[in-house]
Amino acid sequence: MAYNDKVIDHYENPHNVGVLDHQDDSVGTGLVGAPACGDVMRLQLKINDNGIIEDAKFKTFGCGSAIASSSLVTTMVKGKSIEEAATIKNTLIAEELSLPPVKIHCSVLAEDAIQAAIADYKKKRG
Amino acid sequence: MTVQTPIYLDNHATTPADPLVVEEMLPFLLQNFGNPASRNHSFGWTAKEAVELGRERVAALIGASPKEIIITSGATESNNLAIKGVAYQYASRGKHIITVPTEHKAVLDSCHTLEREGWEVTYLNVDTEGRISLEELKNAIRKDTVLVSVMLANNEIGVIQPISEIGAICKEKGVFFHCDAVQGLGRIPFDVATANVDLVSISAHKMYGPKGIGALYVRRGRPRLRLQALIHGGGHERGLRSGTLATHQIVGFGKAAELAAEDLTNGGIERVRQLRDRLWDGLNANLEDVILNGSWEHRLPNNLNVSFAYVEGEAMMMAIKTIACSSGSACTSASLEPSYVLRALGVEDEYAHSSIRFGIGRFTTEAEIDYAIELITEKVKWLREMSPLYEMAKAGIDLKTIEWAAH
């Protein structure tokens, strides 16, 4: 499939691949998707006491668009507050990467990952 | 030794034309361009002679008589003609057909079309290796069964079906047997007599010939086999396939068939098998969790279809972009559905999403295989570093126990 340069860049030089300690109280972990669908994303956010996302790490099992979407998301959320990050819509991700229609679902999953990570963080904090 | 990229390891999709084939074809475009059906002048006679030589060579590849070879535009057309041609001709005898869900789409879609027109089709099961059960076939044949269609070797996983045995059963029960032999010819021995077949589909571009030309073997003799033509016109090919014969294409096809027959005896296919084995051994030596899809024993010597666990197929293909191959991953198909062949084998979705198919060919070199091993190893490791599934599996978590939040 002929890809947009931005997707290729994020895919070949992914940003923030890695792991944060999911036991850490300041880390929210979102695991979305399913192996059966061919798409699994794990997004982890390290959030400081002011509610700002200090660090983000991802790991993805999925196609080039899925990897690019999750990589992009980690760069988008860093430095933002939880509230700001929660407003990131899949359309923004898809537009930024110029995803073709058949790959839009990858951006949807990335948006879900943000929501899931935030929800996990909030659950931990009670 | 340096390797010129991209390297081509997708010889099940198509093959390059052999230079000897091209050389033989060219004169028939510029100088000897006559219509083989022009009976009144030398342009026609020269063309006809060339066509008949091509036809002979194709026949020789499968042990048939040239009179049994019907030239078509390719195996897709041959499959259509075989299946619909028999169905329509013998509709009064019965409207039941038996085939396998792992057949090529040209067979499956022809069957679906007949189903819409009132035929009944039984799809035999395949085991986890991709092979059918002869018992199940025997039991599936009914009084109104007119045709059984089973391919010699599968295009995705290379698995070889027990054709002679299937043919023997069909002969005994008085049912016609069609075999799509496209992927097997030139790679494994095949002879119409020992195969017990009535119809065989053949494709030139899978055996280093040009695209756009193929043939259907139609057995002559008793019991009588007739087909209803799908394309009507001047009555060419015994009325079974009208249309001016493309001399240069048939010349190329014939030459390709001749070379393919030689490959089976002159060590050509053995060399290919060794390269395929080298690729498999190399990957296994460097990586864990490399899963073979389909039977190892009953497999084409040039095919390798593997799943790299925890890594998605399309991501792999992007990573190894200097290697031409294909994937059974949903992402690479427009429909977002994983390979229907792997599905039929019962391969779990996440492995179907991780599958890559390699087809070694006549022109593949050892250096290219070594390059492939090195690149694939590097990229699988890189993608596994990025994979949450790999991390979880290494931590001892059983992925089957997780409740996934699928979207």
HADDOCK unambig.tbl for C-alpha pairs under 7 A between the chains (distance, minus, plus):
assign (segid A and resid 17 and name CA) (segid B and resid 386 and name CA) 6.26 0.50 0.50
assign (segid A and resid 32 and name CA) (segid B and resid 404 and name CA) 6.88 0.50 0.50
assign (segid A and resid 32 and name CA) (segid B and resid 405 and name CA) 5.41 0.50 0.50
assign (segid A and resid 32 and name CA) (segid B and resid 406 and name CA) 6.65 0.50 0.50
assign (segid A and resid 33 and name CA) (segid B and resid 404 and name CA) 6.30 0.50 0.50
assign (segid A and resid 33 and name CA) (segid B and resid 405 and name CA) 5.45 0.50 0.50
assign (segid A and resid 33 and name CA) (segid B and resid 406 and name CA) 4.43 0.50 0.50
assign (segid A and resid 33 and name CA) (segid B and resid 407 and name CA) 6.10 0.50 0.50
assign (segid A and resid 34 and name CA) (segid B and resid 404 and name CA) 5.30 0.50 0.50
assign (segid A and resid 34 and name CA) (segid B and resid 405 and name CA) 6.57 0.50 0.50
assign (segid A and resid 34 and name CA) (segid B and resid 406 and name CA) 5.16 0.50 0.50
assign (segid A and resid 35 and name CA) (segid B and resid 350 and name CA) 4.92 0.50 0.50
assign (segid A and resid 36 and name CA) (segid B and resid 349 and name CA) 4.70 0.50 0.50
assign (segid A and resid 36 and name CA) (segid B and resid 350 and name CA) 4.81 0.50 0.50
assign (segid A and resid 38 and name CA) (segid B and resid 312 and name CA) 6.63 0.50 0.50
assign (segid A and resid 38 and name CA) (segid B and resid 350 and name CA) 5.96 0.50 0.50
assign (segid A and resid 38 and name CA) (segid B and resid 353 and name CA) 5.68 0.50 0.50
assign (segid A and resid 42 and name CA) (segid B and resid 388 and name CA) 6.54 0.50 0.50
assign (segid A and resid 59 and name CA) (segid B and resid 386 and name CA) 4.87 0.50 0.50
assign (segid A and resid 59 and name CA) (segid B and resid 387 and name CA) 5.22 0.50 0.50
assign (segid A and resid 59 and name CA) (segid B and resid 388 and name CA) 5.18 0.50 0.50
assign (segid A and resid 60 and name CA) (segid B and resid 386 and name CA) 5.91 0.50 0.50
assign (segid A and resid 60 and name CA) (segid B and resid 387 and name CA) 5.00 0.50 0.50
assign (segid A and resid 60 and name CA) (segid B and resid 388 and name CA) 5.88 0.50 0.50
assign (segid A and resid 61 and name CA) (segid B and resid 310 and name CA) 6.77 0.50 0.50
assign (segid A and resid 61 and name CA) (segid B and resid 311 and name CA) 6.09 0.50 0.50
assign (segid A and resid 61 and name CA) (segid B and resid 312 and name CA) 6.04 0.50 0.50
assign (segid A and resid 61 and name CA) (segid B and resid 387 and name CA) 4.97 0.50 0.50
assign (segid A and resid 61 and name CA) (segid B and resid 388 and name CA) 6.51 0.50 0.50
assign (segid A and resid 61 and name CA) (segid B and resid 389 and name CA) 6.84 0.50 0.50
assign (segid A and resid 62 and name CA) (segid B and resid 312 and name CA) 5.16 0.50 0.50
assign (segid A and resid 62 and name CA) (segid B and resid 315 and name CA) 6.53 0.50 0.50
assign (segid A and resid 63 and name CA) (segid B and resid 312 and name CA) 6.06 0.50 0.50
assign (segid A and resid 63 and name CA) (segid B and resid 314 and name CA) 5.11 0.50 0.50
assign (segid A and resid 63 and name CA) (segid B and resid 315 and name CA) 4.37 0.50 0.50
assign (segid A and resid 63 and name CA) (segid B and resid 331 and name CA) 6.80 0.50 0.50
assign (segid A and resid 64 and name CA) (segid B and resid 314 and name CA) 6.80 0.50 0.50
assign (segid A and resid 64 and name CA) (segid B and resid 315 and name CA) 4.92 0.50 0.50
